[in-house]
């Protein structure tokens, strides 16, 4: 047993040395870098959300006229159609939002760790307020993602099932209304998400002010 311990001592000593050499998280510069990242991501997300809103206004009133132009075709698959172009814009905006949210995750994780440490040089309570806003914003994103996925599925089904240029407007009223409810939900959730991102931005700037 003693021989084993003697062999392990150098290894344990090296581990303690490496642990002691790790750069501490609670540094002003690290927080400043994270704040800059948050502000840039928030700006990009706001733009994506605005695009998502503008591209989610529902089935256009000219739907049947567009269908007449492309009879028996799925308008989502007709690249030149207004329907396909709007869907592509909406998808691009959501993909941007999703990518930015993924980029934000390690920053949030780091700030939570920092906020749980004691520090005389960092405004911990302000950072905790920021972390709370980031958490609420993440919940908004999750809700928006659920609505977006549901809307995309409903949209795909609607345009696959309605390709006839001879369809009557009265027969389409109910299914169009159901699809538009999804678009409306995305719009409303995007509005909520923008409000909370504004709060994130404000909280991040408060932390910045405390670090100046």
C-alpha positions in Angstrom: 0.0 0.0 0.0 2.8 2.4 0.9 4.6 1.6 -2.4 1.4 2.5 -4.3 1.0 5.8 -2.3 4.7 6.7 -3.0 4.1 6.2 -6.7 0.9 8.3 -6.7 2.5 11.2 -4.8 4.3 12.7 -7.8 1.1 12.5 -9.9 -1.0 14.1 -7.2 1.6 16.8 -6.7 1.4 17.5 -10.5 -2.4 17.7 -10.4 -2.3 20.2 -7.6 0.3 22.3 -9.4 -1.8 22.3 -12.6 -5.0 23.2 -10.6 -3.1 26.1 -9.0 -2.0 27.4 -12.4 -5.5 27.6 -13.8 -6.5 31.1 -14.7 -9.3 32.3 -12.4 -12.6 33.1 -13.9 -13.4 36.2 -11.9 -11.4 38.7 -13.9 -12.7 42.1 -15.2 -11.4 41.5 -18.7 -13.2 38.2 -19.0 -16.5 39.7 -18.0 -15.9 42.7 -20.3 -15.3 40.3 -23.2 -18.5 38.4 -22.3 -20.5 41.6 -22.1 -19.3 42.7 -25.6 -20.3 39.2 -26.9 -23.8 39.5 -25.3 -24.4 43.0 -26.7 -23.4 41.9 -30.2 -25.5 38.7 -30.0 -28.5 40.7 -28.7 -28.2 43.1 -31.6 -28.1 40.3 -34.1 -31.0 38.5 -32.5 -33.1 41.7 -32.5 -32.6 41.9 -36.3 -33.5 38.3 -36.8 -36.6 38.6 -34.7 -37.8 41.6 -36.7 -37.3 39.7 -39.9 -39.2 36.8 -38.4 -42.1 39.1 -37.6 -42.2 40.7 -41.0 -42.0 37.3 -42.7 -44.7 35.8 -40.6 -47.8 37.8 -41.6 -49.8 34.8 -42.7 -51.1 33.4 -45.9 -51.3 36.3 -48.4 -54.7 37.5 -49.7 -53.4 36.8 -53.2 -52.9 33.1 -52.4 -55.3 31.8 -55.0 -54.0 34.1 -57.7 -50.5 32.8 -56.9 -51.8 29.2 -57.1 -53.4 29.9 -60.4 -50.0 30.9 -61.7 -48.5 27.6 -60.6 -51.4 25.1 -60.9 -51.1 21.8 -59.1 -47.7 22.8 -57.6 -46.7 23.0 -54.0 -46.0 26.7 -53.6 -43.4 26.1 -50.9 -41.4 24.3 -53.6 -41.8 26.9 -56.3 -38.7 29.1 -55.8 -40.1 32.1 -57.7 -43.3 32.2 -55.7 -43.9 34.8 -53.0 -44.8 31.9 -50.6 -41.5 30.2 -51.1 -39.5 33.4 -50.8 -41.3 34.4 -47.5 -40.7 30.9 -46.1 -37.0 31.0 -47.0 -36.6 34.5 -45.4 -38.3 33.2 -42.2 -36.1 30.1 -42.1 -32.9 32.2 -42.5 -34.0 34.5 -39.7 -34.7 31.5 -37.4 -31.4 29.8 -38.3 -29.6 33.0 -37.4 -31.5 33.2 -34.1 -30.7 29.6 -33.3 -27.0 30.0 -34.1 -26.7 33.1 -31.9 -28.4 31.3 -29.1 -25.9 28.5 -29.3 -23.0 31.0 -29.3 -24.5 32.5 -26.1 -24.6 29.3 -24.1 -20.9 29.2 -23.0 -21.0 32.9 -22.1 -24.0 32.3 -19.9 -22.4 29.3 -18.3 -19.3 31.3 -17.5 -21.2 34.2 -16.0 -23.2 31.9 -13.8 -19.9 30.4 -12.5 -18.5 33.9 -11.9 -21.6 35.1 -10.1 -21.3 32.2 -7.7 -17.8 33.3 -6.6 -16.9 36.0 -4.1 -15.1 38.9 -5.7 -14.2 42.4 -4.5 -13.5 43.6 -8.0 -16.7 42.5 -9.8 -20.3 43.8 -9.4 -21.6 40.4 -8.5 -25.2 41.5 -7.9 -25.4 43.2 -11.2 -24.1 40.1 -12.9 -26.7 38.1 -11.2 -29.4 40.4 -12.5 -28.0 40.0 -16.0 -27.9 36.2 -15.6 -31.6 36.3 -14.6 -32.5 38.3 -17.7 -30.5 35.9 -19.9 -32.4 33.0 -18.3 -35.7 34.5 -19.1 -34.6 35.3 -22.7 -33.5 31.7 -23.1 -37.0 30.5 -22.0 -38.5 32.9 -24.6 -36.3 31.3 -27.2 -37.5 27.8 -26.2 -41.1 28.9 -26.5 -40.5 30.6 -29.8 -38.7 27.5 -31.1 -41.7 25.3 -30.2 -44.1 27.7 -32.0 -41.8 27.9 -35.0 -41.5 24.1 -35.3 -45.3 23.7 -35.1 -45.9 26.5 -37.6 -43.4 25.0 -40.1 -45.1 21.6 -39.8 -48.5 23.1 -40.3 -47.3 25.2 -43.2 -45.7 22.2 -44.9 -48.9 20.2 -44.6 -51.1 23.0 -45.8 -49.3 23.7 -49.0 -48.8 20.0 -49.7 -52.6 19.4 -49.3 -53.7 22.5 -51.3 -52.3 22.7 -54.8 -55.4 23.1 -56.8 -55.9 26.4 -58.6 -59.6 25.6 -58.9 -60.2 25.6 -55.1 -62.9 27.9 -53.8 -62.0 30.7 -51.3 -64.7 29.6 -48.9 -63.3 26.1 -48.7 -59.9 27.4 -47.9 -61.0 29.9 -45.2 -60.9 27.5 -42.3 -57.5 25.8 -43.0 -55.9 29.2 -43.8 -57.2 30.6 -40.5 -55.7 27.7 -38.6 -52.3 28.2 -40.3 -52.5 31.9 -39.7 -52.9 31.2 -36.0 -49.5 29.7 -35.9 -48.0 32.7 -37.7 -49.7 35.0 -35.2 -48.2 33.0 -32.3 -44.7 33.4 -33.8 -45.3 37.1 -34.2 -46.5 37.5 -30.6 -43.6 35.4 -29.2 -41.1 37.3 -31.2 -42.4 40.5 -29.7 -42.0 39.1 -26.2 -38.5 37.9 -27.0 -37.5 41.4 -28.3 -38.7 43.0 -25.0 -36.6 40.6 -22.9 -33.6 41.0 -25.1 -33.9 44.7 -24.6 -33.7 44.0 -20.8 -30.6 41.8 -21.4 -29.0 44.7 -23.3 -29.8 47.2 -20.5 -28.5 44.8 -17.8 -25.3 44.2 -19.7 -24.7 47.9 -20.0 -25.3 48.4 -16.3 -22.5 45.8 -15.6 -20.3 47.6 -18.1 -20.8 50.9 -16.3 -19.9 49.2 -12.9 -16.6 48.0 -14.5 -15.5 51.3 -15.9 
